Amino acid sequence: MVTTAAAATASSSYPLPPTSYSVRKSSSAPVRSQLVQTRIARTDLTPNNIGTVRKLNAVLLPVTYSERFYKDALKEEVRNICKIGLFNDIPVSNLICRYEPQPESAGCIGKVKVYVMTLGVLAPYRRLGIASNLISHLLTVASSGTIVSLPDPDAPPSPAPKPAPKGKDGDKKKAEAPKVPTKDYEIESIYLHVQTSNEEARKFYEKHGFKVVEELPTYYRQGVVPRSAWVLEYR
């Protein structure tokens, strides 16, 4: 960059360049918006990417989840409420929820609540709308009044699959898994816990329509400071 003094010296020997330039009618130079395009998307959890979810949680969360946690997150009935957040096809976030059946009233359809177990974004990718994309998706597919079909806990155990018959070439055909009896439930609300020291998370959820419905003074285990948590709910 030329300094003010240097510019004054140059003007005594050479004419100064024009202060504005006409735009070329045809130019192949890309604009910045074309160079820096971003794409925020979601994808399902699968056996092939569940290891990535484990790694994300290891970085994002101070707790270690069991194999059962990840096995449950792969079940078909929670496919719509468990997602990986992508930034330009890079996994940088995840949302994992579960259905919690509520006590039933006689003659009424069963009710369930959706509990948000994890929602986190890697630090370099925060404030780009990735978490909002995931939570907005959840509010769409699990809004109050939505009917979902879940495994019926009162159904008798499914019989063991029969041995697969052999084909003409002597190879065994793949045995069909028995169908799991299901039951319809109506979603009542979505809820989660936020540590009372995390004002940023509270404001994020409140921006998306959640409300604080309760404060639990000893929700977290001994050693966690503070132990208190807000219960935020969306209806």
N, C-alpha and C positions, 0 to 999 in steps of 0.2 A: 504494500500500500504506500502511495506517494505522500510525503508529509507536506504541510502547507508551505514551508520554506522552499522545498524542492519544486513544487508546482509553480511558485512565483518565478523562480529562476528559469524554468523550462519555457515559460510563456514569452520570455524576451527573445528567444531564438526560434521557436517553432510555434505555429498556431495551435491553440488549444482544441481538443476534440469537441464535437458537438455535445450539448448537455442532454440530448435525447436522441433516440434512434427509432427509425420506423420499423415496424414489425415485418419480417419477411413473410411473403405470401405463402410460401411452402417451406416448412422446416421439419426435419426429421428428428430434431432434438427432443427427447422425452421430458415432460414436465415432472416435477417432484412427486406429485400425487400419483403418477404412474409408476414411479420408482419405488415408493414406500407404500405398497398396498398391504393391508392386513386382513386376515380372515379368521373370525372367531366362529367356532363350530362345536358340536357335541358328537359323541359317539358312544355306542353301547359298551358295557363291560363284557368281556369274553374271556375264555380260558387262555387265549393268546396274549391278552394285555393286562391280566389281573396282576402280574408281577410288577408292571409299571405302576399300578395303583398302590401296591405295597410300598414301593420306593417313594412315591409322592407322600404317602402318609408318614413314612419314616422321617421325612424332612419337615413336613408341615405340623405334625402333632407330637405332643410329649408322651403319648401312650403307645403301646404296642398291641395291635389287635390279633386275635387268635385266628387260626385257619378256618374255624367255623364262621367267623365274621365274613371272610372273603368268599367262602362257599355259599353262604346265604345271599350275598350280593350278586351272585351269578344266577340265581333262580329266575325262571321265566316270569313269575308273577311280579317281580320288582324291576323288570327291565326298563319300564318307563320312568322310574324314580331313582335310578342309579345310573349316572353318566360320567364320562370323562370329558373335561373341557379342553379344547384344542386351540392353540394359537398358531396360525399358519401350519396346521397339521402336526404341531408339536404338543404332546400331552403335558399340560401345565397345571391342571386342576382336576378335582373330582368331587362329585356329589353322591353320597350314599345314604339312602333312607330305608326305613322298614315300615310295614303296616302293623298297627297294634289294635287288635279287636277289642271292643269295649263291651261291658256287661249289657246283655240283651234284655229288651222288654218283650213280654209276651205279645205275639201277633204282629211284631214290627220287624222290618228288615234289619239285619245286623249292622252295627256301626263300626267304623274303624277310624283311627287317627293315623296320620303319617308323621313319623318321627324322623327329623333330620339328624343323622348321626355324625356325618362329616361333610363339611363344605370348606375347601381351602384352595388357595391359589399361590403358586410359587412367587416369592417376593419380587423378582424382576418384571413379572407380568401383571402385577396388581394395578388397580385403577384404570384398566383398559376395557372394562365391561364384561369380563369373562365370568365373574361370579354372578353378576346381574343376569347374564344370559342363562346360566344354569338355574337360578332361582325363579326366573320368569317362566322357564320351561316347566318347572315343578308346579308353579301356581296354575298353569294351564291344564296340565294332565291330571292334577290331584286337587282340583278346586272342590269346595264344599258342595255336596250333593252328587258328585260323580260316583257311578256304580262300578265296582271292580269285582272280578271273580278271583277268589283266593281258595287255596286248599281247605276243604271242610275238616275242621279238627274233630268233629263228631262222627265222621264216616268210619266204617270198619277198615282195618288194614287191607291194603291191596294184596291180592295173591301174588306169589312169586311168579315171575315169567316162566312159561313153559320152554323146554329145550327147543331150539330152532330146528325145523325139519331140514333134511339134506336136499339139495337140488339134484337135477339130473346128472350133473357132473360130479356128484359126491361131496361138493363143498357145502358147508352149513350156511344157511341163509341167516341174516341178521334178525335176532329176536326182537319183536316189538315190545317196547316198555309198556307196562299196564297204565291205563289212564287213571289219573288221580282225581277222585271226586272233588268237585268245587262247590263253592257257595258264594252267592252274591252279597256284597257289603256296600254300604253307602259311606263315602268319606265324610267325616264330620269336621275335621280341621287338620291343619299342619302345625306342628309345634317343635320347639327345640330349646336347649339350654345355652345361655351365654354367661360367662364369668363376669361378675359385677365390675371388675376392673377394665373390661373391654368395652369402653364406650363407643369405639369406632364400629365394632360389630353390631352393637345395639342400634346405632343410628342407621347402619346399612339395612338391617331387617325392618326397622320402622319405616324407612323410605319405601320399602316394598309392601307395606300394609300390615306388617306384624305389630302386635301390641303386647306390652308387658302385662301378664295376668297374675303373676305370683313371683315372690322372691324367696328363695330357699337358703337359709343361713349356713347350712352344713352340707351342701350338695356334694362338694368335692372331698376326696379322701384327705386324711391327715397328711400334712406336709405341703399341701397345695395352698398358696396364699394369693388372694383370699379364697376361702372355701365356699363362699356364697355365690349363688347363680340366679339370674333372672330366667323365668319361663316366658318365652315369647310365643304367641299363637296367632295363626292366620285363619280366619273363618270366611 
